[in-house]
Amino acid sequence: MSCQANYPRIKQKDLESLGKLIGDYPFDYKEWKRQFTFYEKQWKEYFTKIFLPIIKKEKSLKSIDLIIWESCPGGMVFPHPNYAFNNLSAKVIWPRDRFLIEAAKKAYNASWEVVKTEVTKVTKKQPDEVTKKDLLQAISTKGYLIIDLLPTHGFVMKNIRKKILNVDDNKQETHGYEGLQVLRKHWKTKNQFIESNLPKGIKIENKETTPLVGTLEGLYNKINPKTSTSVK
C-alpha cells in the first residue's frame, strides 16, 4: 500500500494473505478489492473534505483524538447502510447510526439529546433532520477523527476476532502471520496518510487512551505490538 495521495491501495497478494488468516470470505478477490476500495475512498472523502477543512480553521487546536472503530459493517449488503461515511445526506437514525451517535456523545462529552441541541444551533435544523454529514462535521469541530482499525470490510467481525488474536508472532512462516502483517501494514499506512496531511503543529494524541470496546482493545494491541493501551 501507499501512504501518498493515491491512498487507498491494496494488492491482491495482500488480500490473499489476509484471506488465509480470516478465511470464509464470500466473494472472489476482485469483488473484495472493489468493496475495500469503495469503503476506504468514502473514509478518505470524509477525512479530506470534512475533517481537514474544519481542523485547518481551528487555529487554536494543537492535537486531535482518535475514535477507533473495529471495521466497517459486515454482511452481504453493499454498500452497507450502517457505514457512517456513505450517503452523508441521510438523516441520523437509531439504531442504524448508533456508532456515529456514540462518537458524537464522546466528542461532546454529553448525552445524545444535548448533542442534537448543540448541532441544531449550528445547522438551524430540527433535531430529527440532522444528517450524517452534520454529525461528522460537529465531531470534527471537537478535534476528534474517526478511523477503522481493520481493512476487513464486509466481514462479520465476531467470526474472525479470535483468528486474529490467536496468531503466534513467533511462527513467522504461517499464513496467519502473513495476514497479520497485512493488518499491521494497513494500520501503519493509514496513520501515515493522516499524519502527512495534518496541518503543521497538530499531533495525534491519546492513542493509548482512546476508548475501546470489548475485544477491540485486544485487536488494537495485536495490530500495535509495541503499544500498550489503557481503556478509560
Rosetta constraint file for C-alpha pairs under 8 A:
AtomPair CA 1 CA 7 HARMONIC 7.62 0.50
AtomPair CA 1 CA 8 HARMONIC 7.24 0.50
AtomPair CA 1 CA 9 HARMONIC 5.10 0.50
AtomPair CA 1 CA 10 HARMONIC 5.26 0.50
AtomPair CA 1 CA 11 HARMONIC 7.16 0.50
AtomPair CA 1 CA 185 HARMONIC 7.77 0.50
AtomPair CA 1 CA 186 HARMONIC 7.28 0.50
AtomPair CA 1 CA 189 HARMONIC 7.02 0.50
AtomPair CA 2 CA 6 HARMONIC 7.14 0.50
AtomPair CA 2 CA 7 HARMONIC 5.98 0.50
AtomPair CA 2 CA 8 HARMONIC 7.15 0.50
AtomPair CA 2 CA 9 HARMONIC 6.31 0.50
AtomPair CA 2 CA 189 HARMONIC 6.74 0.50
AtomPair CA 3 CA 7 HARMONIC 5.95 0.50
AtomPair CA 3 CA 8 HARMONIC 7.88 0.50
AtomPair CA 3 CA 189 HARMONIC 5.24 0.50
AtomPair CA 3 CA 190 HARMONIC 6.77 0.50
AtomPair CA 3 CA 192 HARMONIC 5.97 0.50
AtomPair CA 3 CA 193 HARMONIC 4.92 0.50
AtomPair CA 4 CA 193 HARMONIC 6.54 0.50
AtomPair CA 5 CA 193 HARMONIC 7.86 0.50
AtomPair CA 7 CA 41 HARMONIC 7.95 0.50
AtomPair CA 7 CA 193 HARMONIC 7.63 0.50
AtomPair CA 8 CA 37 HARMONIC 6.45 0.50
AtomPair CA 8 CA 40 HARMONIC 6.14 0.50
AtomPair CA 8 CA 41 HARMONIC 6.62 0.50
AtomPair CA 9 CA 37 HARMONIC 7.17 0.50
AtomPair CA 10 CA 14 HARMONIC 6.73 0.50
AtomPair CA 10 CA 15 HARMONIC 7.51 0.50
AtomPair CA 10 CA 33 HARMONIC 7.44 0.50
AtomPair CA 11 CA 15 HARMONIC 6.61 0.50
AtomPair CA 12 CA 16 HARMONIC 6.12 0.50
AtomPair CA 12 CA 29 HARMONIC 6.89 0.50
AtomPair CA 12 CA 33 HARMONIC 7.58 0.50
AtomPair CA 13 CA 17 HARMONIC 6.18 0.50
AtomPair CA 14 CA 18 HARMONIC 6.11 0.50
AtomPair CA 14 CA 179 HARMONIC 7.52 0.50
AtomPair CA 14 CA 182 HARMONIC 6.08 0.50
AtomPair CA 15 CA 19 HARMONIC 5.81 0.50
AtomPair CA 15 CA 29 HARMONIC 6.94 0.50
AtomPair CA 15 CA 32 HARMONIC 7.97 0.50
AtomPair CA 15 CA 33 HARMONIC 7.70 0.50
AtomPair CA 16 CA 20 HARMONIC 6.27 0.50
AtomPair CA 16 CA 29 HARMONIC 7.54 0.50
AtomPair CA 17 CA 21 HARMONIC 6.68 0.50
AtomPair CA 17 CA 175 HARMONIC 6.55 0.50
AtomPair CA 17 CA 176 HARMONIC 7.89 0.50
AtomPair CA 17 CA 178 HARMONIC 5.73 0.50
AtomPair CA 17 CA 179 HARMONIC 4.79 0.50
AtomPair CA 17 CA 182 HARMONIC 7.34 0.50
AtomPair CA 18 CA 22 HARMONIC 6.34 0.50
AtomPair CA 18 CA 176 HARMONIC 7.83 0.50
AtomPair CA 18 CA 178 HARMONIC 7.18 0.50
AtomPair CA 18 CA 179 HARMONIC 4.05 0.50
AtomPair CA 18 CA 180 HARMONIC 7.20 0.50
AtomPair CA 18 CA 182 HARMONIC 6.44 0.50
AtomPair CA 18 CA 183 HARMONIC 7.68 0.50
AtomPair CA 19 CA 23 HARMONIC 5.09 0.50
AtomPair CA 19 CA 24 HARMONIC 7.75 0.50
AtomPair CA 19 CA 25 HARMONIC 7.00 0.50
AtomPair CA 19 CA 179 HARMONIC 7.25 0.50
AtomPair CA 20 CA 175 HARMONIC 5.86 0.50
AtomPair CA 20 CA 176 HARMONIC 6.79 0.50
AtomPair CA 20 CA 179 HARMONIC 6.86 0.50
AtomPair CA 21 CA 163 HARMONIC 6.90 0.50
AtomPair CA 21 CA 164 HARMONIC 7.28 0.50
AtomPair CA 21 CA 175 HARMONIC 6.04 0.50
AtomPair CA 21 CA 176 HARMONIC 4.59 0.50
AtomPair CA 21 CA 177 HARMONIC 7.80 0.50
AtomPair CA 21 CA 178 HARMONIC 7.76 0.50
AtomPair CA 21 CA 179 HARMONIC 5.30 0.50
AtomPair CA 21 CA 180 HARMONIC 7.56 0.50
AtomPair CA 22 CA 160 HARMONIC 5.68 0.50
AtomPair CA 22 CA 163 HARMONIC 6.29 0.50
AtomPair CA 22 CA 164 HARMONIC 7.24 0.50
AtomPair CA 22 CA 179 HARMONIC 7.96 0.50
AtomPair CA 25 CA 155 HARMONIC 7.45 0.50
AtomPair CA 27 CA 31 HARMONIC 5.83 0.50
AtomPair CA 27 CA 32 HARMONIC 6.07 0.50
AtomPair CA 28 CA 32 HARMONIC 6.24 0.50
AtomPair CA 29 CA 33 HARMONIC 6.00 0.50
AtomPair CA 30 CA 34 HARMONIC 6.24 0.50
AtomPair CA 31 CA 35 HARMONIC 6.26 0.50
AtomPair CA 32 CA 36 HARMONIC 6.10 0.50
AtomPair CA 33 CA 37 HARMONIC 5.97 0.50
AtomPair CA 34 CA 38 HARMONIC 6.14 0.50
AtomPair CA 35 CA 39 HARMONIC 6.19 0.50
AtomPair CA 35 CA 78 HARMONIC 7.79 0.50
AtomPair CA 35 CA 153 HARMONIC 7.13 0.50
AtomPair CA 35 CA 154 HARMONIC 7.52 0.50
AtomPair CA 36 CA 40 HARMONIC 6.09 0.50
AtomPair CA 36 CA 151 HARMONIC 7.02 0.50
AtomPair CA 36 CA 152 HARMONIC 7.82 0.50
AtomPair CA 36 CA 153 HARMONIC 5.98 0.50
AtomPair CA 37 CA 41 HARMONIC 5.95 0.50
AtomPair CA 38 CA 42 HARMONIC 6.30 0.50
AtomPair CA 39 CA 43 HARMONIC 6.36 0.50
AtomPair CA 39 CA 72 HARMONIC 7.79 0.50
AtomPair CA 39 CA 153 HARMONIC 7.43 0.50
AtomPair CA 40 CA 44 HARMONIC 6.11 0.50
AtomPair CA 41 CA 45 HARMONIC 6.14 0.50
AtomPair CA 42 CA 46 HARMONIC 6.45 0.50
AtomPair CA 42 CA 85 HARMONIC 5.64 0.50
AtomPair CA 42 CA 86 HARMONIC 6.16 0.50
AtomPair CA 43 CA 47 HARMONIC 6.21 0.50
AtomPair CA 43 CA 85 HARMONIC 5.75 0.50
AtomPair CA 43 CA 147 HARMONIC 7.96 0.50
AtomPair CA 44 CA 48 HARMONIC 5.97 0.50
AtomPair CA 45 CA 49 HARMONIC 5.53 0.50
AtomPair CA 45 CA 50 HARMONIC 7.38 0.50
AtomPair CA 46 CA 50 HARMONIC 5.10 0.50
AtomPair CA 46 CA 51 HARMONIC 6.30 0.50
AtomPair CA 46 CA 85 HARMONIC 6.36 0.50
AtomPair CA 47 CA 51 HARMONIC 4.88 0.50
AtomPair CA 47 CA 52 HARMONIC 6.06 0.50
AtomPair CA 47 CA 145 HARMONIC 7.96 0.50
AtomPair CA 48 CA 52 HARMONIC 5.28 0.50
AtomPair CA 48 CA 53 HARMONIC 7.24 0.50
AtomPair CA 49 CA 53 HARMONIC 6.35 0.50
AtomPair CA 50 CA 54 HARMONIC 6.59 0.50
AtomPair CA 50 CA 136 HARMONIC 7.40 0.50
AtomPair CA 50 CA 137 HARMONIC 6.19 0.50
AtomPair CA 50 CA 140 HARMONIC 7.66 0.50
AtomPair CA 51 CA 55 HARMONIC 6.19 0.50
AtomPair CA 51 CA 136 HARMONIC 7.79 0.50
AtomPair CA 51 CA 137 HARMONIC 6.82 0.50
AtomPair CA 51 CA 140 HARMONIC 5.43 0.50
AtomPair CA 51 CA 145 HARMONIC 7.23 0.50
AtomPair CA 52 CA 56 HARMONIC 6.01 0.50
AtomPair CA 52 CA 198 HARMONIC 7.18 0.50
AtomPair CA 53 CA 57 HARMONIC 6.51 0.50
AtomPair CA 54 CA 58 HARMONIC 6.55 0.50
AtomPair CA 54 CA 137 HARMONIC 7.56 0.50
AtomPair CA 54 CA 140 HARMONIC 6.63 0.50
AtomPair CA 54 CA 141 HARMONIC 6.30 0.50
AtomPair CA 55 CA 59 HARMONIC 7.83 0.50
AtomPair CA 55 CA 61 HARMONIC 7.48 0.50
AtomPair CA 55 CA 140 HARMONIC 7.07 0.50
AtomPair CA 55 CA 141 HARMONIC 6.94 0.50
AtomPair CA 55 CA 143 HARMONIC 7.10 0.50
AtomPair CA 55 CA 199 HARMONIC 8.00 0.50
AtomPair CA 56 CA 199 HARMONIC 6.51 0.50
AtomPair CA 58 CA 141 HARMONIC 7.72 0.50
AtomPair CA 61 CA 143 HARMONIC 7.46 0.50
AtomPair CA 61 CA 202 HARMONIC 7.05 0.50
AtomPair CA 62 CA 201 HARMONIC 6.32 0.50
AtomPair CA 62 CA 202 HARMONIC 4.66 0.50
AtomPair CA 62 CA 203 HARMONIC 6.53 0.50
AtomPair CA 63 CA 143 HARMONIC 7.25 0.50
AtomPair CA 63 CA 201 HARMONIC 7.99 0.50
AtomPair CA 63 CA 202 HARMONIC 4.78 0.50
AtomPair CA 63 CA 203 HARMONIC 4.54 0.50
AtomPair CA 63 CA 204 HARMONIC 5.59 0.50
AtomPair CA 63 CA 205 HARMONIC 6.01 0.50
AtomPair CA 64 CA 143 HARMONIC 4.85 0.50
AtomPair CA 64 CA 144 HARMONIC 5.68 0.50
AtomPair CA 64 CA 145 HARMONIC 7.00 0.50
AtomPair CA 64 CA 202 HARMONIC 7.14 0.50
AtomPair CA 64 CA 203 HARMONIC 6.31 0.50
AtomPair CA 64 CA 204 HARMONIC 5.06 0.50
AtomPair CA 64 CA 205 HARMONIC 5.89 0.50
AtomPair CA 65 CA 143 HARMONIC 6.25 0.50
AtomPair CA 65 CA 144 HARMONIC 4.83 0.50
AtomPair CA 65 CA 145 HARMONIC 6.20 0.50
AtomPair CA 65 CA 204 HARMONIC 6.02 0.50
AtomPair CA 65 CA 205 HARMONIC 5.47 0.50
AtomPair CA 65 CA 206 HARMONIC 6.06 0.50
AtomPair CA 65 CA 207 HARMONIC 7.38 0.50
AtomPair CA 65 CA 210 HARMONIC 7.50 0.50
AtomPair CA 66 CA 144 HARMONIC 5.74 0.50
AtomPair CA 66 CA 145 HARMONIC 4.96 0.50
AtomPair CA 66 CA 146 HARMONIC 5.87 0.50
AtomPair CA 66 CA 147 HARMONIC 6.93 0.50
AtomPair CA 66 CA 204 HARMONIC 7.40 0.50
AtomPair CA 66 CA 205 HARMONIC 7.66 0.50
AtomPair CA 66 CA 206 HARMONIC 7.38 0.50
AtomPair CA 66 CA 207 HARMONIC 6.77 0.50
AtomPair CA 66 CA 210 HARMONIC 6.41 0.50
AtomPair CA 67 CA 103 HARMONIC 6.96 0.50
AtomPair CA 67 CA 144 HARMONIC 6.63 0.50
AtomPair CA 67 CA 145 HARMONIC 5.93 0.50
AtomPair CA 67 CA 146 HARMONIC 4.66 0.50
AtomPair CA 67 CA 147 HARMONIC 6.32 0.50
AtomPair CA 67 CA 210 HARMONIC 6.34 0.50
AtomPair CA 67 CA 211 HARMONIC 7.25 0.50
AtomPair CA 68 CA 146 HARMONIC 5.94 0.50
AtomPair CA 68 CA 147 HARMONIC 5.18 0.50
AtomPair CA 68 CA 148 HARMONIC 5.83 0.50
AtomPair CA 68 CA 149 HARMONIC 6.28 0.50
AtomPair CA 68 CA 210 HARMONIC 7.12 0.50
AtomPair CA 68 CA 211 HARMONIC 7.75 0.50
AtomPair CA 68 CA 212 HARMONIC 7.00 0.50
AtomPair CA 69 CA 146 HARMONIC 7.21 0.50
AtomPair CA 69 CA 147 HARMONIC 6.07 0.50
AtomPair CA 69 CA 148 HARMONIC 4.73 0.50
AtomPair CA 69 CA 149 HARMONIC 5.98 0.50
AtomPair CA 69 CA 212 HARMONIC 7.99 0.50
AtomPair CA 70 CA 148 HARMONIC 5.52 0.50
AtomPair CA 70 CA 149 HARMONIC 5.11 0.50
AtomPair CA 70 CA 150 HARMONIC 6.06 0.50
AtomPair CA 70 CA 216 HARMONIC 6.40 0.50
AtomPair CA 71 CA 148 HARMONIC 5.01 0.50
AtomPair CA 71 CA 149 HARMONIC 6.02 0.50
AtomPair CA 71 CA 150 HARMONIC 5.22 0.50
AtomPair CA 71 CA 151 HARMONIC 6.53 0.50
AtomPair CA 71 CA 152 HARMONIC 6.18 0.50
AtomPair CA 71 CA 153 HARMONIC 6.12 0.50
AtomPair CA 71 CA 157 HARMONIC 7.82 0.50
AtomPair CA 72 CA 83 HARMONIC 6.12 0.50
AtomPair CA 72 CA 148 HARMONIC 6.85 0.50
AtomPair CA 72 CA 152 HARMONIC 7.57 0.50
AtomPair CA 72 CA 153 HARMONIC 5.37 0.50
AtomPair CA 72 CA 154 HARMONIC 7.02 0.50
AtomPair CA 73 CA 80 HARMONIC 6.56 0.50
AtomPair CA 73 CA 82 HARMONIC 6.45 0.50
AtomPair CA 73 CA 83 HARMONIC 6.33 0.50
AtomPair CA 73 CA 153 HARMONIC 6.70 0.50
AtomPair CA 73 CA 154 HARMONIC 6.10 0.50
AtomPair CA 73 CA 155 HARMONIC 7.12 0.50
AtomPair CA 73 CA 156 HARMONIC 7.24 0.50
AtomPair CA 74 CA 80 HARMONIC 7.74 0.50
AtomPair CA 74 CA 153 HARMONIC 6.46 0.50
AtomPair CA 74 CA 154 HARMONIC 4.05 0.50
AtomPair CA 74 CA 155 HARMONIC 4.16 0.50
AtomPair CA 74 CA 156 HARMONIC 4.43 0.50
AtomPair CA 74 CA 157 HARMONIC 7.01 0.50
AtomPair CA 75 CA 80 HARMONIC 7.77 0.50
AtomPair CA 75 CA 154 HARMONIC 5.59 0.50
AtomPair CA 75 CA 155 HARMONIC 6.09 0.50
AtomPair CA 75 CA 156 HARMONIC 6.17 0.50
AtomPair CA 76 CA 80 HARMONIC 8.00 0.50
AtomPair CA 76 CA 154 HARMONIC 6.87 0.50
AtomPair CA 77 CA 81 HARMONIC 7.86 0.50
AtomPair CA 79 CA 83 HARMONIC 7.68 0.50
AtomPair CA 79 CA 86 HARMONIC 7.93 0.50
AtomPair CA 81 CA 86 HARMONIC 7.75 0.50
AtomPair CA 81 CA 96 HARMONIC 7.57 0.50
AtomPair CA 82 CA 96 HARMONIC 5.56 0.50
AtomPair CA 82 CA 97 HARMONIC 6.16 0.50
AtomPair CA 84 CA 88 HARMONIC 7.62 0.50
AtomPair CA 84 CA 97 HARMONIC 7.07 0.50
AtomPair CA 84 CA 100 HARMONIC 6.54 0.50
AtomPair CA 84 CA 132 HARMONIC 6.94 0.50
AtomPair CA 85 CA 132 HARMONIC 7.81 0.50
AtomPair CA 87 CA 132 HARMONIC 7.91 0.50
AtomPair CA 88 CA 131 HARMONIC 6.65 0.50
AtomPair CA 88 CA 132 HARMONIC 5.01 0.50
AtomPair CA 88 CA 133 HARMONIC 4.89 0.50
AtomPair CA 89 CA 131 HARMONIC 5.58 0.50
AtomPair CA 89 CA 132 HARMONIC 6.33 0.50
AtomPair CA 89 CA 133 HARMONIC 6.32 0.50
AtomPair CA 90 CA 131 HARMONIC 5.36 0.50
AtomPair CA 90 CA 132 HARMONIC 6.06 0.50
AtomPair CA 91 CA 128 HARMONIC 7.35 0.50
AtomPair CA 91 CA 129 HARMONIC 5.84 0.50
AtomPair CA 91 CA 130 HARMONIC 5.57 0.50
AtomPair CA 91 CA 131 HARMONIC 4.02 0.50
AtomPair CA 91 CA 132 HARMONIC 6.13 0.50
AtomPair CA 92 CA 96 HARMONIC 7.99 0.50
AtomPair CA 92 CA 97 HARMONIC 6.11 0.50
AtomPair CA 92 CA 128 HARMONIC 7.63 0.50
AtomPair CA 92 CA 129 HARMONIC 7.62 0.50
AtomPair CA 92 CA 130 HARMONIC 6.01 0.50
AtomPair CA 92 CA 131 HARMONIC 5.15 0.50
AtomPair CA 92 CA 132 HARMONIC 5.55 0.50
AtomPair CA 93 CA 97 HARMONIC 5.70 0.50
AtomPair CA 93 CA 98 HARMONIC 7.72 0.50
AtomPair CA 94 CA 98 HARMONIC 5.71 0.50
AtomPair CA 97 CA 101 HARMONIC 6.21 0.50
AtomPair CA 98 CA 102 HARMONIC 6.08 0.50
AtomPair CA 99 CA 103 HARMONIC 6.17 0.50
AtomPair CA 100 CA 104 HARMONIC 6.30 0.50
AtomPair CA 100 CA 132 HARMONIC 7.97 0.50
AtomPair CA 100 CA 135 HARMONIC 7.76 0.50
AtomPair CA 101 CA 105 HARMONIC 6.29 0.50
AtomPair CA 101 CA 112 HARMONIC 6.98 0.50
AtomPair CA 102 CA 106 HARMONIC 6.21 0.50
AtomPair CA 102 CA 112 HARMONIC 7.99 0.50
AtomPair CA 103 CA 107 HARMONIC 6.19 0.50
AtomPair CA 103 CA 139 HARMONIC 7.46 0.50
AtomPair CA 103 CA 146 HARMONIC 7.92 0.50
AtomPair CA 104 CA 108 HARMONIC 6.12 0.50
AtomPair CA 104 CA 112 HARMONIC 7.68 0.50
AtomPair CA 104 CA 115 HARMONIC 7.00 0.50
AtomPair CA 104 CA 135 HARMONIC 6.96 0.50
AtomPair CA 104 CA 138 HARMONIC 7.61 0.50
AtomPair CA 104 CA 139 HARMONIC 5.66 0.50
AtomPair CA 105 CA 109 HARMONIC 5.46 0.50
AtomPair CA 105 CA 110 HARMONIC 5.24 0.50
AtomPair CA 105 CA 111 HARMONIC 5.77 0.50
AtomPair CA 105 CA 112 HARMONIC 5.93 0.50
AtomPair CA 105 CA 115 HARMONIC 6.60 0.50
AtomPair CA 106 CA 110 HARMONIC 7.03 0.50
AtomPair CA 107 CA 139 HARMONIC 5.80 0.50
AtomPair CA 107 CA 142 HARMONIC 6.00 0.50
AtomPair CA 107 CA 143 HARMONIC 7.80 0.50
AtomPair CA 107 CA 144 HARMONIC 6.40 0.50
AtomPair CA 108 CA 115 HARMONIC 6.67 0.50
AtomPair CA 108 CA 139 HARMONIC 7.63 0.50
AtomPair CA 108 CA 142 HARMONIC 7.12 0.50
AtomPair CA 110 CA 114 HARMONIC 6.09 0.50
AtomPair CA 110 CA 115 HARMONIC 6.46 0.50
AtomPair CA 111 CA 115 HARMONIC 6.26 0.50
AtomPair CA 112 CA 116 HARMONIC 6.13 0.50
AtomPair CA 113 CA 117 HARMONIC 6.31 0.50
AtomPair CA 114 CA 118 HARMONIC 6.25 0.50
AtomPair CA 115 CA 119 HARMONIC 6.09 0.50
AtomPair CA 116 CA 120 HARMONIC 6.05 0.50
AtomPair CA 116 CA 127 HARMONIC 5.78 0.50
AtomPair CA 116 CA 130 HARMONIC 7.64 0.50
AtomPair CA 117 CA 121 HARMONIC 6.44 0.50
AtomPair CA 117 CA 127 HARMONIC 6.93 0.50
AtomPair CA 118 CA 122 HARMONIC 7.08 0.50
AtomPair CA 119 CA 123 HARMONIC 6.26 0.50
AtomPair CA 119 CA 130 HARMONIC 7.81 0.50
AtomPair CA 119 CA 134 HARMONIC 7.47 0.50
AtomPair CA 119 CA 135 HARMONIC 7.37 0.50
AtomPair CA 119 CA 138 HARMONIC 6.58 0.50
AtomPair CA 120 CA 124 HARMONIC 5.10 0.50
AtomPair CA 120 CA 125 HARMONIC 5.29 0.50
AtomPair CA 120 CA 126 HARMONIC 6.47 0.50
AtomPair CA 120 CA 127 HARMONIC 6.28 0.50
AtomPair CA 120 CA 130 HARMONIC 7.33 0.50
AtomPair CA 121 CA 125 HARMONIC 7.79 0.50
AtomPair CA 123 CA 130 HARMONIC 7.97 0.50
AtomPair CA 123 CA 134 HARMONIC 7.41 0.50
AtomPair CA 125 CA 129 HARMONIC 6.02 0.50
AtomPair CA 125 CA 130 HARMONIC 6.73 0.50
AtomPair CA 126 CA 130 HARMONIC 7.06 0.50
AtomPair CA 130 CA 134 HARMONIC 6.09 0.50
AtomPair CA 130 CA 135 HARMONIC 7.13 0.50
AtomPair CA 131 CA 135 HARMONIC 6.41 0.50
AtomPair CA 132 CA 136 HARMONIC 6.15 0.50
AtomPair CA 133 CA 137 HARMONIC 6.08 0.50
AtomPair CA 134 CA 138 HARMONIC 6.22 0.50
AtomPair CA 135 CA 139 HARMONIC 6.14 0.50
AtomPair CA 136 CA 140 HARMONIC 6.16 0.50
AtomPair CA 137 CA 141 HARMONIC 6.38 0.50
AtomPair CA 138 CA 142 HARMONIC 6.89 0.50
AtomPair CA 139 CA 143 HARMONIC 6.96 0.50
AtomPair CA 139 CA 144 HARMONIC 5.85 0.50
AtomPair CA 139 CA 145 HARMONIC 7.57 0.50
AtomPair CA 140 CA 144 HARMONIC 5.29 0.50
AtomPair CA 140 CA 145 HARMONIC 6.39 0.50
AtomPair CA 149 CA 187 HARMONIC 6.45 0.50
AtomPair CA 149 CA 220 HARMONIC 7.26 0.50
AtomPair CA 150 CA 183 HARMONIC 6.39 0.50
AtomPair CA 150 CA 186 HARMONIC 7.53 0.50
AtomPair CA 150 CA 187 HARMONIC 7.07 0.50
AtomPair CA 151 CA 183 HARMONIC 7.01 0.50
AtomPair CA 151 CA 186 HARMONIC 7.03 0.50
AtomPair CA 156 CA 160 HARMONIC 7.55 0.50
AtomPair CA 157 CA 161 HARMONIC 6.03 0.50
AtomPair CA 160 CA 164 HARMONIC 6.47 0.50
AtomPair CA 161 CA 165 HARMONIC 6.18 0.50
AtomPair CA 161 CA 215 HARMONIC 7.86 0.50
AtomPair CA 161 CA 219 HARMONIC 7.51 0.50
AtomPair CA 162 CA 166 HARMONIC 5.79 0.50
AtomPair CA 163 CA 167 HARMONIC 6.62 0.50
AtomPair CA 164 CA 176 HARMONIC 7.65 0.50
AtomPair CA 164 CA 180 HARMONIC 6.99 0.50
AtomPair CA 164 CA 219 HARMONIC 7.41 0.50
AtomPair CA 164 CA 222 HARMONIC 7.91 0.50
AtomPair CA 165 CA 218 HARMONIC 7.15 0.50
AtomPair CA 165 CA 219 HARMONIC 6.43 0.50
AtomPair CA 165 CA 222 HARMONIC 6.61 0.50
AtomPair CA 167 CA 176 HARMONIC 5.67 0.50
AtomPair CA 167 CA 177 HARMONIC 6.19 0.50
AtomPair CA 167 CA 180 HARMONIC 7.38 0.50
AtomPair CA 168 CA 172 HARMONIC 7.79 0.50
AtomPair CA 168 CA 176 HARMONIC 7.79 0.50
AtomPair CA 168 CA 177 HARMONIC 6.93 0.50
AtomPair CA 169 CA 177 HARMONIC 6.52 0.50
AtomPair CA 171 CA 177 HARMONIC 6.89 0.50
AtomPair CA 172 CA 177 HARMONIC 5.47 0.50
AtomPair CA 172 CA 178 HARMONIC 7.32 0.50
AtomPair CA 173 CA 177 HARMONIC 6.90 0.50
AtomPair CA 173 CA 178 HARMONIC 7.59 0.50
AtomPair CA 174 CA 178 HARMONIC 6.59 0.50
AtomPair CA 175 CA 179 HARMONIC 6.29 0.50
AtomPair CA 176 CA 180 HARMONIC 6.19 0.50
AtomPair CA 177 CA 181 HARMONIC 6.34 0.50
AtomPair CA 178 CA 182 HARMONIC 6.66 0.50
AtomPair CA 179 CA 183 HARMONIC 6.58 0.50
AtomPair CA 180 CA 184 HARMONIC 6.25 0.50
AtomPair CA 180 CA 223 HARMONIC 7.48 0.50
AtomPair CA 181 CA 185 HARMONIC 5.95 0.50
AtomPair CA 182 CA 186 HARMONIC 6.11 0.50
AtomPair CA 183 CA 187 HARMONIC 6.33 0.50
AtomPair CA 183 CA 223 HARMONIC 6.65 0.50
AtomPair CA 184 CA 188 HARMONIC 6.14 0.50
AtomPair CA 184 CA 223 HARMONIC 5.13 0.50
AtomPair CA 184 CA 224 HARMONIC 7.14 0.50
AtomPair CA 185 CA 189 HARMONIC 5.93 0.50
AtomPair CA 186 CA 190 HARMONIC 6.11 0.50
AtomPair CA 187 CA 191 HARMONIC 6.23 0.50
AtomPair CA 187 CA 223 HARMONIC 7.46 0.50
AtomPair CA 188 CA 192 HARMONIC 6.15 0.50
AtomPair CA 189 CA 193 HARMONIC 6.15 0.50
AtomPair CA 190 CA 194 HARMONIC 6.29 0.50
AtomPair CA 191 CA 195 HARMONIC 6.10 0.50
AtomPair CA 192 CA 196 HARMONIC 5.96 0.50
AtomPair CA 193 CA 197 HARMONIC 6.44 0.50
AtomPair CA 194 CA 198 HARMONIC 6.29 0.50
AtomPair CA 195 CA 203 HARMONIC 7.68 0.50
AtomPair CA 195 CA 204 HARMONIC 7.74 0.50
AtomPair CA 198 CA 202 HARMONIC 6.50 0.50
AtomPair CA 198 CA 203 HARMONIC 7.88 0.50
AtomPair CA 206 CA 210 HARMONIC 5.94 0.50
AtomPair CA 207 CA 229 HARMONIC 7.55 0.50
AtomPair CA 208 CA 227 HARMONIC 7.56 0.50
AtomPair CA 208 CA 228 HARMONIC 6.62 0.50
AtomPair CA 208 CA 229 HARMONIC 4.40 0.50
AtomPair CA 208 CA 230 HARMONIC 5.62 0.50
AtomPair CA 208 CA 231 HARMONIC 7.74 0.50
AtomPair CA 209 CA 229 HARMONIC 6.32 0.50
AtomPair CA 209 CA 230 HARMONIC 5.26 0.50
AtomPair CA 209 CA 231 HARMONIC 5.73 0.50
AtomPair CA 209 CA 232 HARMONIC 6.45 0.50
AtomPair CA 210 CA 229 HARMONIC 7.97 0.50
AtomPair CA 210 CA 230 HARMONIC 7.80 0.50
AtomPair CA 210 CA 231 HARMONIC 6.81 0.50
AtomPair CA 210 CA 232 HARMONIC 7.60 0.50
AtomPair CA 211 CA 231 HARMONIC 5.59 0.50
AtomPair CA 211 CA 232 HARMONIC 5.91 0.50
AtomPair CA 212 CA 216 HARMONIC 5.83 0.50
AtomPair CA 212 CA 217 HARMONIC 5.53 0.50
AtomPair CA 212 CA 231 HARMONIC 6.32 0.50
AtomPair CA 213 CA 217 HARMONIC 6.64 0.50
AtomPair CA 215 CA 219 HARMONIC 6.43 0.50
AtomPair CA 216 CA 220 HARMONIC 6.02 0.50
AtomPair CA 217 CA 221 HARMONIC 6.27 0.50
AtomPair CA 217 CA 229 HARMONIC 7.10 0.50
AtomPair CA 217 CA 231 HARMONIC 7.68 0.50
AtomPair CA 218 CA 222 HARMONIC 6.17 0.50
AtomPair CA 219 CA 223 HARMONIC 6.20 0.50
AtomPair CA 220 CA 224 HARMONIC 6.03 0.50
AtomPair CA 220 CA 229 HARMONIC 7.94 0.50
AtomPair CA 221 CA 225 HARMONIC 5.49 0.50
AtomPair CA 221 CA 226 HARMONIC 7.76 0.50
AtomPair CA 221 CA 227 HARMONIC 6.27 0.50
AtomPair CA 221 CA 228 HARMONIC 6.42 0.50
AtomPair CA 221 CA 229 HARMONIC 6.89 0.50
